[in-house]
């Protein structure tokens, strides 16, 4: 599933190739990706329009239109955003295509679990989606993080709750906890002030490192630094720190990979 690093890379791709360009045409190959939005309305709002600027909130990408609101993109389990030349270049699982002179911005989604839509106001959209602060936003500081930790849940559940902090999914939650040497089932409220501050720093460092390496949740993991868990996050994987066999457990309804030696289970 695309997580914050993936969506930030999609944002940068869109910024580099599609901003301030007139949309000559719009194609929708499968209108189910629009949800309740009518295809004719979607095409009418975008055709002849321009993409002015983009912003990201967690796993959501929002793009302000020159007129009439915002384009909203969520990538679900298998979404991607690519730019192709020439404009009609074939892309597998192409769902929505914005066509410019010389190229196209293509929203791709194999399993149809994402959504493309329109919103009148970005802040209202974020509020309606009940998204917490973005994990890389300066507003997500120690005070905001402590508020998230003081509940009764384990760290894996806290990190994956988009209403508490937006952008971290199953894979990067595992990486963050591995780098912090914390077991996924550690109660958030059990952490000392020093451990809370250190974990917040690890969250930001891991996500920024992934973006800088061009690595997503499932793509280009080989670009991550040595000592990162994700390239070994599979059955039979070995801990990149101690060499021991990785273990799994269920947390927040998802499978967590961790090292039982380096991430001791809480008493």
Backbone as numpy.savetxt, mean C-alpha at the origin, in Angstrom:
# Nx Ny Nz CAx CAy CAz Cx Cy Cz
-0.53 -8.56 -1.98 -1.37 -7.36 -1.98 -0.50 -6.12 -1.98
-0.75 -5.17 -2.87 0.01 -3.92 -2.84 -0.13 -3.22 -1.49
1.00 -2.78 -0.95 1.02 -2.07 0.32 1.62 -0.68 0.09
1.87 0.04 1.14 2.31 1.42 1.00 3.49 1.59 0.04
4.56 0.79 0.12 5.66 1.00 -0.83 5.22 0.83 -2.29
4.38 -0.15 -2.58 3.89 -0.33 -3.95 3.15 0.91 -4.43
2.22 1.38 -3.60 1.36 2.48 -4.02 2.16 3.78 -4.16
3.17 3.96 -3.31 4.04 5.12 -3.48 4.79 5.05 -4.80
5.22 3.87 -5.19 5.90 3.71 -6.48 4.93 3.94 -7.64
3.67 3.49 -7.50 2.66 3.78 -8.52 2.44 5.29 -8.62
2.39 5.96 -7.48 2.20 7.41 -7.47 3.33 8.10 -8.23
4.54 7.69 -7.98 5.68 8.31 -8.66 5.66 8.04 -10.16
5.18 6.87 -10.53 5.04 6.54 -11.96 4.00 7.45 -12.61
2.88 7.61 -11.93 1.83 8.50 -12.44 2.36 9.93 -12.53
3.04 10.40 -11.49 3.55 11.77 -11.49 4.52 12.00 -12.65
5.34 11.00 -12.93 6.36 11.16 -13.97 5.78 11.16 -15.37
4.68 10.44 -15.59 4.21 10.24 -16.96 2.85 10.85 -17.29
2.04 11.17 -16.29 0.64 11.50 -16.61 0.16 12.87 -16.11
0.88 13.51 -15.21 0.39 14.78 -14.70 0.44 15.87 -15.76
-0.55 16.75 -15.71 -0.65 17.91 -16.58 -0.80 17.55 -18.06
-1.29 16.37 -18.32 -1.50 15.94 -19.71 -2.99 15.74 -19.97
-3.42 16.15 -21.13 -4.83 16.01 -21.50 -5.17 14.55 -21.74
-6.29 14.10 -21.16 -6.78 12.74 -21.37 -7.61 12.74 -22.65
-7.07 12.13 -23.69 -7.76 12.13 -24.98 -8.92 11.15 -25.02
-8.76 10.03 -24.32 -9.81 9.02 -24.33 -9.69 8.16 -23.08
-10.76 7.47 -22.77 -10.82 6.57 -21.62 -11.46 5.27 -22.06
-10.82 4.16 -21.73 -11.44 2.87 -21.99 -11.60 2.11 -20.68
-12.72 1.43 -20.53 -13.00 0.58 -19.37 -13.30 -0.81 -19.91
-12.40 -1.75 -19.69 -12.58 -3.09 -20.25 -13.48 -3.96 -19.39
-13.63 -3.62 -18.11 -14.51 -4.37 -17.22 -15.08 -3.39 -16.20
-16.33 -3.00 -16.41 -16.94 -1.95 -15.59 -17.17 -2.38 -14.15
-17.00 -3.64 -13.82 -17.15 -4.07 -12.42 -16.15 -3.38 -11.52
-15.01 -2.98 -12.07 -13.98 -2.33 -11.27 -14.43 -0.96 -10.80
-15.49 -0.42 -11.40 -16.02 0.90 -11.02 -17.06 0.81 -9.91
-17.43 -0.39 -9.48 -18.44 -0.53 -8.45 -19.78 -0.02 -8.93
-20.39 0.87 -8.17 -21.70 1.41 -8.52 -21.63 2.58 -9.50
-20.44 3.04 -9.79 -20.28 4.17 -10.70 -20.56 3.74 -12.13
-21.36 4.52 -12.84 -21.70 4.20 -14.23 -20.51 4.51 -15.14
-20.24 3.60 -16.05 -19.12 3.77 -16.95 -19.23 5.06 -17.76
-20.43 5.38 -18.23 -20.62 6.58 -19.04 -20.27 7.84 -18.23
-20.66 7.85 -16.96 -20.35 8.99 -16.10 -18.85 9.10 -15.87
-18.22 7.96 -15.63 -16.78 7.94 -15.41 -16.03 8.48 -16.62
-16.39 8.00 -17.79 -15.72 8.43 -19.01 -15.97 9.91 -19.28
-17.17 10.37 -19.05 -17.50 11.77 -19.29 -16.70 12.71 -18.39
-16.52 12.32 -17.12 -15.78 13.17 -16.19 -14.30 13.25 -16.54
-13.75 12.20 -17.13 -12.31 12.15 -17.36 -11.90 12.58 -18.77
-12.71 12.30 -19.74 -12.32 12.59 -21.12 -12.15 14.09 -21.32
-11.01 14.50 -21.85 -10.70 15.90 -22.05 -10.19 16.60 -20.81
-10.16 15.91 -19.67 -9.70 16.47 -18.40 -8.18 16.31 -18.28
-7.63 16.80 -17.19 -6.21 16.64 -16.90 -6.03 16.18 -15.45
-4.96 15.44 -15.22 -4.58 15.05 -13.87 -3.65 16.12 -13.32
-4.09 16.81 -12.27 -3.35 17.97 -11.77 -2.27 17.59 -10.76
-2.62 16.81 -9.76 -1.66 16.42 -8.72 -2.16 15.15 -8.05
-1.25 14.45 -7.40 -1.63 13.20 -6.74 -1.27 13.26 -5.27
-1.98 12.48 -4.49 -1.66 12.27 -3.09 -1.97 10.83 -2.72
-1.26 10.32 -1.75 -1.45 8.94 -1.33 -1.84 8.94 0.14
-2.77 8.07 0.49 -3.10 7.83 1.90 -3.09 6.33 2.10
-2.05 5.82 2.72 -1.92 4.39 2.89 -1.87 3.68 1.55
-2.83 2.79 1.32 -2.89 2.01 0.09 -3.78 2.65 -0.97
-4.27 3.85 -0.72 -5.15 4.55 -1.66 -4.36 5.64 -2.39
-4.57 5.75 -3.69 -3.98 6.80 -4.50 -5.10 7.70 -5.01
-4.98 8.99 -4.75 -5.99 9.97 -5.13 -5.35 10.98 -6.08
-6.05 11.30 -7.16 -5.51 12.20 -8.18 -6.51 13.31 -8.44
-6.08 14.54 -8.20 -6.98 15.67 -8.42 -7.10 15.96 -9.91
-8.33 16.15 -10.35 -8.60 16.49 -11.75 -8.59 18.00 -11.92
-8.26 18.45 -13.12 -8.26 19.89 -13.39 -9.65 20.47 -13.16
-10.66 19.68 -13.39 -12.03 20.10 -13.10 -12.81 18.90 -12.57
-13.67 19.19 -11.61 -14.67 18.21 -11.18 -14.11 17.06 -10.36
-13.38 17.37 -9.27 -13.11 16.36 -8.27 -11.82 15.58 -8.41
-11.89 14.32 -7.93 -10.72 13.46 -7.79 -10.97 12.08 -8.39
-9.94 11.52 -8.98 -9.90 10.11 -9.37 -9.35 9.33 -8.19
-10.01 8.22 -7.82 -9.58 7.41 -6.68 -9.19 6.01 -7.16
-8.08 5.52 -6.64 -7.56 4.21 -7.05 -7.20 3.39 -5.82
-7.76 2.20 -5.73 -7.36 1.24 -4.71 -7.04 -0.07 -5.43
-5.99 -0.76 -5.00 -5.42 -1.82 -5.82 -5.75 -3.23 -5.35
-6.50 -3.36 -4.26 -6.96 -4.67 -3.85 -5.82 -5.65 -3.64
-6.00 -6.87 -4.11 -5.01 -7.93 -3.91 -3.94 -7.96 -4.99
-4.29 -7.58 -6.23 -3.38 -7.81 -7.35 -3.27 -6.61 -8.28
-3.57 -5.42 -7.79 -3.59 -4.25 -8.65 -2.20 -3.70 -8.96
-2.14 -2.94 -10.05 -0.90 -2.31 -10.48 -1.29 -1.09 -11.31
-0.33 -0.22 -11.54 -0.54 0.96 -12.38 0.70 1.11 -13.23
0.51 1.09 -14.53 1.67 1.15 -15.42 1.44 2.18 -16.52
2.52 2.64 -17.09 2.46 3.55 -18.23 3.07 2.85 -19.42
2.37 2.87 -20.54 2.83 2.14 -21.73 2.86 3.05 -22.95
3.78 2.75 -23.83 3.87 3.38 -25.14 4.05 2.28 -26.17
3.34 2.34 -27.29 2.33 3.31 -27.70 1.05 3.18 -26.86
0.08 4.09 -27.07 -1.12 4.10 -26.22 -1.93 2.82 -26.23
-1.86 2.06 -27.33 -2.67 0.84 -27.45 -1.86 -0.42 -27.14
-0.68 -0.27 -26.51 0.12 -1.45 -26.17 -0.68 -2.38 -25.27
-0.61 -3.67 -25.55 -1.41 -4.64 -24.81 -0.86 -4.84 -23.41
-1.75 -4.87 -22.42 -1.38 -5.10 -21.03 -2.34 -6.14 -20.46
-1.84 -7.27 -19.95 -2.75 -8.27 -19.36 -3.54 -7.69 -18.20
-4.81 -8.05 -18.11 -5.71 -7.65 -17.02 -5.91 -6.13 -16.96
-5.82 -5.51 -18.13 -6.13 -4.07 -18.26 -7.60 -3.86 -17.93
-7.89 -3.00 -16.92 -9.28 -2.72 -16.54 -9.70 -1.31 -16.91
-8.81 -0.33 -16.69 -9.11 1.06 -17.03 -7.86 1.65 -17.67
-8.07 2.40 -18.75 -6.95 2.99 -19.48 -7.24 4.46 -19.75
-6.32 5.33 -19.30 -6.38 6.75 -19.63 -5.40 6.99 -20.76
-5.89 7.45 -21.87 -5.10 7.54 -23.09 -4.69 8.99 -23.34
-3.38 9.20 -23.47 -2.81 10.50 -23.77 -2.17 10.45 -25.16
-1.70 11.57 -25.63 -0.94 11.58 -26.88 0.38 10.85 -26.65
0.56 9.70 -27.28 1.82 8.98 -27.19 1.89 7.88 -26.16
0.94 7.80 -25.24 1.02 6.75 -24.22 -0.27 6.62 -23.43
-0.32 5.62 -22.57 -1.51 5.37 -21.75 -1.11 5.01 -20.32
-1.90 5.49 -19.39 -1.80 5.07 -17.99 -2.82 3.97 -17.79
-2.37 2.79 -17.36 -3.23 1.60 -17.33 -3.35 1.08 -15.90
-4.59 0.99 -15.43 -4.88 0.35 -14.15 -5.11 -1.12 -14.42
-4.32 -1.95 -13.76 -4.32 -3.40 -13.97 -4.82 -4.07 -12.71
-5.68 -5.08 -12.86 -6.12 -5.81 -11.68 -6.61 -7.20 -12.09
-5.83 -8.21 -11.76 -6.13 -9.57 -12.20 -7.37 -10.12 -11.50
-7.48 -9.93 -10.19 -8.56 -10.58 -9.43 -9.76 -9.67 -9.18
-9.74 -8.46 -9.70 -10.91 -7.56 -9.65 -11.32 -7.22 -8.22
-10.36 -7.18 -7.29 -10.70 -6.87 -5.91 -10.41 -5.41 -5.55
-9.88 -4.64 -6.48 -9.65 -3.23 -6.23 -10.83 -2.40 -6.70
-10.66 -1.08 -6.69 -11.70 -0.17 -7.14 -11.09 1.08 -7.76
-11.71 1.53 -8.85 -11.42 2.82 -9.45 -12.69 3.64 -9.35
-12.58 4.88 -8.91 -13.79 5.67 -8.73 -13.54 7.15 -8.84
-14.54 7.92 -8.46 -14.48 9.38 -8.46 -14.95 9.88 -7.10
-14.38 11.00 -6.67 -14.79 11.62 -5.41 -14.81 13.12 -5.61
-15.73 13.77 -4.92 -15.80 15.22 -5.00 -14.69 15.88 -4.20
-14.31 15.25 -3.08 -13.33 15.84 -2.18 -12.45 14.74 -1.59
-11.13 14.94 -1.63 -10.21 13.91 -1.16 -10.32 13.69 0.34
-10.41 14.75 1.11 -10.48 14.60 2.56 -11.77 13.90 2.98
-12.87 14.21 2.30 -14.13 13.53 2.61 -14.05 12.05 2.25
-13.37 11.73 1.15 -13.18 10.32 0.76 -12.38 9.58 1.83
-11.29 10.19 2.31 -10.45 9.57 3.33 -11.23 9.35 4.62
-12.04 10.34 4.98 -12.85 10.21 6.20 -13.88 9.11 6.05
-14.52 9.02 4.89 -15.53 7.99 4.67 -14.91 6.60 4.69
-13.67 6.49 4.21 -12.97 5.20 4.22 -12.40 4.87 5.59
-12.51 5.80 6.54 -12.06 5.62 7.92 -10.57 5.26 7.98
-9.77 6.00 7.22 -8.34 5.75 7.18 -7.63 6.54 8.28
-6.74 5.88 8.98 -5.91 6.55 9.95 -4.81 7.33 9.26
-3.89 7.91 10.02 -2.78 8.65 9.42 -1.90 7.73 8.59
-1.36 8.28 7.52 -0.44 7.51 6.70 0.81 7.17 7.51
1.33 5.98 7.33 2.46 5.52 8.13 3.70 6.39 7.95
3.82 7.08 6.81 4.98 7.93 6.57 4.68 9.40 6.74
3.47 9.72 7.15 3.10 11.12 7.38 3.74 11.59 8.69
4.32 12.80 8.71 4.84 13.32 9.98 3.79 13.37 11.08
2.50 13.44 10.69 1.43 13.44 11.69 1.34 12.11 12.43
1.87 11.05 11.83 1.92 9.76 12.52 3.17 9.77 13.39
3.06 10.40 14.54 4.17 10.56 15.46 3.99 9.65 16.67
4.84 9.82 17.66 4.80 8.91 18.81 3.48 9.02 19.56
2.94 10.22 19.66 1.67 10.39 20.36 0.55 9.63 19.65
0.51 9.74 18.31 -0.52 9.02 17.55 -0.31 7.52 17.65
0.95 7.08 17.63 1.25 5.65 17.70 0.88 5.09 19.07
1.14 5.83 20.10 0.81 5.34 21.44 -0.70 5.16 21.59
-1.46 6.03 20.97 -2.91 5.86 21.01 -3.35 4.56 20.39
-2.65 4.15 19.32 -2.98 2.89 18.66 -2.55 1.69 19.50
-1.45 1.83 20.22 -0.89 0.70 20.97 -1.62 0.42 22.27
-2.35 1.37 22.78 -2.89 1.23 24.13 -4.15 0.36 24.22
-4.57 -0.22 23.10 -5.68 -1.16 23.15 -5.24 -2.53 23.62
-6.10 -3.50 23.45 -5.83 -4.85 23.95 -5.24 -5.78 22.90
-5.01 -5.28 21.69 -4.63 -6.19 20.61 -3.12 -6.39 20.50
-2.75 -7.42 19.74 -1.34 -7.72 19.51 -0.78 -6.78 18.46
0.56 -6.74 18.37 1.22 -5.79 17.49 0.88 -6.02 16.01
0.78 -7.26 15.60 0.46 -7.52 14.18 -0.91 -6.93 13.84
-1.87 -7.10 14.72 -3.21 -6.57 14.47 -3.20 -5.05 14.44
-2.44 -4.43 15.33 -2.35 -2.98 15.36 -1.76 -2.45 14.06
-0.66 -3.02 13.62 0.01 -2.53 12.42 -0.86 -2.66 11.17
-1.72 -3.67 11.13 -2.53 -3.90 9.94 -3.87 -3.18 9.95
-4.20 -2.52 11.04 -5.49 -1.84 11.15 -5.40 -0.50 10.42
-6.05 -0.40 9.27 -5.96 0.81 8.44 -6.61 2.02 9.10
-7.46 1.79 10.07 -8.06 2.88 10.80 -7.12 3.48 11.84
-6.08 2.74 12.23 -5.10 3.23 13.18 -3.89 3.81 12.48
-3.39 3.10 11.49 -2.27 3.58 10.67 -2.47 3.01 9.28
-2.46 3.86 8.27 -2.80 3.45 6.91 -1.55 3.10 6.11
-1.60 1.95 5.46 -0.56 1.60 4.50 0.15 0.29 4.72
0.14 -0.23 5.95 0.89 -1.45 6.26 -0.03 -2.65 6.10
0.40 -3.63 5.33 -0.35 -4.86 5.16 0.36 -6.03 5.80
-0.03 -7.22 5.42 0.46 -8.43 6.06 1.97 -8.60 5.92
2.50 -8.34 4.72 3.91 -8.62 4.50 4.81 -7.61 5.20
4.52 -6.32 5.04 5.40 -5.35 5.67 5.22 -5.29 7.19
4.07 -5.71 7.69 3.95 -5.87 9.14 4.93 -6.92 9.64
5.05 -8.03 8.91 6.02 -9.06 9.29 7.45 -8.51 9.25
7.77 -7.76 8.20 9.13 -7.21 8.08 9.44 -6.25 9.22
8.50 -5.37 9.51 8.69 -4.39 10.58 8.93 -5.09 11.92
8.11 -6.07 12.24 8.25 -6.77 13.51 9.54 -7.57 13.56
9.96 -8.13 12.43 11.22 -8.85 12.40 12.38 -7.89 12.67
12.40 -6.76 11.99 13.49 -5.80 12.19 13.50 -5.27 13.62
12.31 -5.16 14.22 12.22 -4.67 15.59 12.43 -5.77 16.63
12.58 -7.02 16.19 12.76 -8.18 17.08 11.58 -8.34 18.04
10.39 -8.18 17.50 9.18 -8.31 18.30 8.30 -9.41 17.75
7.77 -10.25 18.62 6.88 -11.33 18.23 5.55 -10.74 17.78
4.92 -11.31 16.74 3.64 -10.77 16.25 2.54 -10.71 17.31
2.58 -11.62 18.28 1.53 -11.68 19.30 1.83 -10.81 20.53
2.89 -10.03 20.49 3.20 -9.15 21.61 2.07 -8.14 21.81
1.51 -8.03 23.00 0.47 -7.00 23.23 1.06 -5.61 23.06
0.38 -4.76 22.31 0.89 -3.42 22.09 1.08 -2.63 23.37
0.17 -2.78 24.28 0.23 -1.98 25.51 1.35 -2.42 26.43
1.99 -3.58 26.15 3.06 -4.07 27.01 4.40 -3.41 26.71
4.50 -2.67 25.61 5.78 -2.09 25.24 6.12 -0.89 26.11
7.37 -0.79 26.48 7.85 0.37 27.21 7.89 1.58 26.27
8.05 2.76 26.84 8.14 3.98 26.04 9.29 3.89 25.04
10.42 3.35 25.49 11.59 3.24 24.60 11.31 2.27 23.45
10.64 1.14 23.73 10.34 0.18 22.67 9.31 0.75 21.70
8.37 1.53 22.20 7.38 2.16 21.32 8.06 3.13 20.35
8.94 3.93 20.90 9.65 4.89 20.05 10.51 4.17 19.02
11.17 3.11 19.44 12.02 2.34 18.52 11.18 1.68 17.43
10.02 1.14 17.79 9.16 0.49 16.80 8.64 1.51 15.79
8.27 2.69 16.24 7.82 3.73 15.31 8.94 4.07 14.32
10.15 4.19 14.81 11.28 4.44 13.91 11.49 3.31 12.92
11.29 2.08 13.37 11.44 0.92 12.48 10.38 0.92 11.39
9.15 1.26 11.74 8.08 1.34 10.74 8.49 2.26 9.61
8.92 3.45 9.96 9.26 4.44 8.94 10.51 4.04 8.16
11.49 3.49 8.86 12.73 3.08 8.19 12.48 1.96 7.19
11.71 0.95 7.57 11.46 -0.19 6.68 10.70 0.27 5.44
9.67 1.07 5.61 8.88 1.52 4.46 9.70 2.42 3.54
10.47 3.33 4.11 11.30 4.21 3.29 12.39 3.43 2.56
12.94 2.41 3.22 13.95 1.57 2.58 13.37 0.83 1.39
12.18 0.26 1.57 11.53 -0.46 0.47 11.27 0.46 -0.71
10.77 1.65 -0.45 10.51 2.61 -1.53 11.82 2.97 -2.23
12.86 3.24 -1.43 14.15 3.61 -2.03 14.75 2.51 -2.88
14.46 1.25 -2.52 14.96 0.10 -3.29 14.07 -0.23 -4.48
12.89 0.37 -4.54 11.94 0.02 -5.59 11.28 -1.31 -5.37
11.21 -1.75 -4.11 10.63 -3.05 -3.78 9.21 -2.87 -3.29
8.32 -3.76 -3.73 6.95 -3.74 -3.24 6.73 -4.85 -2.24
5.46 -5.24 -2.12 5.13 -6.32 -1.19 5.50 -7.68 -1.76
5.44 -7.82 -3.08 5.73 -9.12 -3.69 6.67 -9.01 -4.88
6.99 -7.80 -5.32 7.85 -7.61 -6.49 9.19 -7.00 -6.09
10.24 -7.45 -6.76 11.59 -6.89 -6.60 12.10 -7.00 -5.16
11.70 -8.08 -4.48 12.14 -8.26 -3.10 13.65 -8.49 -3.03
14.22 -8.96 -4.13 15.67 -9.19 -4.14 16.44 -7.87 -4.03
15.76 -6.74 -4.23 16.41 -5.44 -4.12 16.54 -4.97 -2.66
15.83 -5.61 -1.76 15.89 -5.22 -0.35 17.27 -5.54 0.22
17.70 -4.81 1.25 19.02 -5.06 1.83 19.14 -6.47 2.41
20.36 -6.94 2.51 20.59 -8.20 3.21 20.12 -8.03 4.65
19.55 -9.08 5.19 19.03 -9.01 6.54 17.55 -8.71 6.60
16.91 -8.58 5.43 15.46 -8.37 5.41 14.75 -9.72 5.30
13.60 -9.77 5.94 12.85 -11.03 6.04 12.13 -11.40 4.74
11.56 -10.41 4.04 10.62 -10.71 2.96 11.16 -11.65 1.88
12.43 -11.55 1.47 12.90 -12.52 0.47 12.87 -13.97 0.96
12.85 -14.17 2.28 12.81 -15.51 2.86 11.42 -15.88 3.36
10.43 -15.02 3.11 9.10 -15.23 3.69 8.32 -16.25 2.83
8.65 -17.52 3.02 7.99 -18.61 2.30 8.22 -19.90 3.07
7.48 -20.92 2.72 7.66 -22.21 3.38 9.11 -22.66 3.24
9.72 -23.03 4.35 11.12 -23.46 4.32 12.11 -22.33 4.38
11.63 -21.08 4.49 12.53 -19.94 4.54 13.35 -19.92 5.82
14.55 -19.32 5.73 15.46 -19.26 6.87 15.60 -17.82 7.34
15.77 -17.65 8.63 15.96 -16.32 9.19 17.23 -15.70 8.63
17.16 -14.50 8.07 18.37 -13.87 7.52 19.32 -13.38 8.61
18.90 -13.45 9.85 19.75 -12.98 10.96 20.49 -14.14 11.62
19.75 -15.20 11.97 20.38 -16.31 12.72 20.43 -17.61 11.91
19.75 -17.67 10.78 19.77 -18.87 9.96 18.76 -19.92 10.36
18.03 -19.71 11.44 17.03 -20.68 11.87 15.82 -20.70 10.95
15.03 -21.75 11.05 13.85 -21.91 10.22 12.75 -20.95 10.67
12.14 -20.27 9.72 11.04 -19.39 10.05 9.82 -20.19 10.46
9.03 -19.63 11.34 7.78 -20.25 11.78 6.61 -19.39 11.33
5.41 -19.94 11.42 4.21 -19.20 11.04 3.17 -19.30 12.16
2.30 -18.32 12.17 1.14 -18.34 13.05 0.06 -17.46 12.43
-1.14 -17.56 12.96 -2.24 -16.73 12.50 -2.38 -15.52 13.42
-2.39 -14.34 12.82 -2.59 -13.10 13.56 -3.39 -12.15 12.68
-4.38 -11.51 13.25 -5.25 -10.59 12.50 -5.88 -11.30 11.30
-6.09 -12.61 11.43 -6.69 -13.38 10.36 -5.78 -13.70 9.20
-4.50 -13.39 9.32 -3.55 -13.63 8.24 -2.38 -14.46 8.74
-1.65 -15.08 7.82 -0.49 -15.87 8.17 0.71 -14.96 8.39
1.33 -15.06 9.56 2.52 -14.30 9.90 3.74 -15.21 9.84
4.81 -14.72 9.26 6.10 -15.39 9.28 6.99 -14.65 10.28
7.73 -15.42 11.10 8.60 -14.81 12.09 9.69 -15.80 12.46
10.71 -15.30 13.13 11.79 -16.17 13.62 11.60 -16.42 15.10
11.34 -17.65 15.52 11.12 -17.92 16.95 12.34 -17.68 17.82
13.53 -17.65 17.23 14.73 -17.34 18.01 14.90 -15.85 18.24
14.70 -15.09 17.16 14.95 -13.64 17.22 13.74 -12.84 17.70
12.57 -13.44 17.60 11.34 -12.76 18.01 10.66 -13.62 19.07
11.10 -13.48 20.29 10.65 -14.34 21.37 9.19 -14.10 21.67
8.46 -15.21 21.86 7.05 -15.09 22.23 6.93 -14.50 23.61
6.00 -13.55 23.82 5.84 -12.96 25.14 5.34 -13.98 26.15
5.73 -13.80 27.40 5.31 -14.73 28.46 3.80 -14.65 28.65
